Structures are given as structure tokens and as C-alpha cells.
């Protein structure tokens, strides 16, 4: 079944009550929601408040002209495109060019034909709907580019983008910043013995444990294979260690059953932190956490090792 049409919000700006009524009558269909302005300044105020997708504006008004309103709309920054139709009594080519150059998408000469306004508004509606579709697909592509497909967690790129901004805030406002790198122990043996579906179940289960132990001021993600990264902010080193120990313990106590066999999986962790006024490069902290993780592996696995915090 085709998707139902979304309602289009339309701002009609005209100082003539007669023409406002004519536009209202022409666009009385259910997929248009109409707002009316009697002056240019009122149009600007309504536009800022309601963000209409379609604007039908008269060229000549007592305060701001339709051209000035076009320029105002185009000068602003909006995520979605606004389709603008100018109503004008001017039919000269120079006037038409001036209106289009100011940012209008179409024009209609007064007195206009009822069916022509409906048709031109319909063109605008189709372009607006196409724009919405493009925006929706772009948002999905952006999400996919920053998300690990298996676990649904942020990927390395997403974590780096977020963490770089947070590091600057940590230096500016003086709050602690901790990076914990996790690696599942002997994970290759799980895949080799029970298959990749079993390995995927383990990865998803560990992802859920990480999410349960992350606050809104933290971020956790999968950075590749069986490696995960958790960034904690606004926490003391002691509190960060408690969180990571809790994650380690939850995973170790989780029982997996594959082909009738019960299995426990553990992970090793390395933690690095920063407190100071000059933010280090995020990858420097990750490298320190990786070094601590390597120490945890050498120390017998299923352990948490903490690197000395950077003070800059």
C-alpha cells in the first residue's frame, strides 16, 4: 500500500483579505495546513515559529515586500528546504527574474486562476516530499556510517567524534575523562568450536552489559572484532574502576549454552584517564588503555589494569 501523504504546513502572506481567502479556498484539501499573515513582519514571525514547508507570499505589502521575505528565509539556516511561491501583479520578465533571484521557486501572476494555484502548490508539495525522503535516507546513511551493524553500538568513528568533543570539554571545565578498552578472552576459540553465530551471541550479550553500565554522559561501542571501548566522563578514577569491574564480573557470571554445552566468557580491560587543562589526543589515551589491556592479558586475563592518569 502507498504511504499516506504527510500534511504540508503552508504560510500564506498577503495584506489583501480577498486574496488570502482565495488561496484558502484553493488549498482547502486535507494535505495542506494553512497559516495566514497580514503583513511581512507577521509572516517572518510565523515562519520562525512554525517552520512551514511551503510559503505563498505577495510581492507588495506595506512593510516587508515578498522579495525581502524570500531573502530573509534564504539567509537563515534550516535543515529542511522551504518552497516559496510569489504572488505578483507584475508580469514583466525583469520582475520575474528578480523574484527568482531573490530565492523564490515559482511565481503566480494576479489575478490567478484557481486551478493553476492548486497545480503550482502541488509541484511544491512533490518537491517537499522528495526532500523529506532524501533527508530521511541521509539520516539513515549517517546512522549506518556511525553504527556497528551487529551490536547496534556506536563504531570507532562515532566514538572518536564524540570523545574528541568531550575531551575539549573536560579540559575546559575540569572534569575527569576515562577510556576503558575491553577485549574478550580466547574469543577465537568460541568461533572455532561453536561457530560464528555463537560468537555473535556473545558479542551481543557483552554489548548489552556495556549499555546497562553506561550513563548518558558516557559512550560505549564496538571498535572491531572482539574489541570494545567505553568512555566515562564526570567520574573519579575509583568510580571508573568500579564500573569496569562490574562489567567484567557481569560477563564472567553470564552462562552461554551452545549445542548443549555450557560456556563462560571473560574479558580483559585496560583503563587510561585524563585530568587537566590541556586535552591530549584521544588516540593517545586509547594507546595507553591498550597498553594497560596488554598488561591485563599477560597477568592472566579476566582482569582490569589501570594506567597512570595523564595530567596536562
Buried (B, 14 or more C-beta within 10 A) or exposed (E): EEEEEEEBBBBBBBBBEEBBEBBBEBBEEEBBBBBBBBBBBBBBEBBEEEEBBBBBBBBBBEEBBBBBBBBBBEEEEEEEBBBBBBBBEBEEEEBBEBBBEBBBBBBBBBEBEEEEBBEBBEEBBEBBBEBBEEEEEEEEEEEEEBBBEEBEBBBBEBBBBBBEEBBEBBBEEEBBBBBBBBBBBEBEEBBEBBEEEBBBBBBBBBBBBBBEBBEEEBBBBBBEEBBBBBBBBBBEBEEBBBBBEEBBBBBEEBEBEBEEEEBEBBBBBBBBBBBBEEBBEBEBBBBBBBBBBBBBBEEEBBBBBBBEBBEE
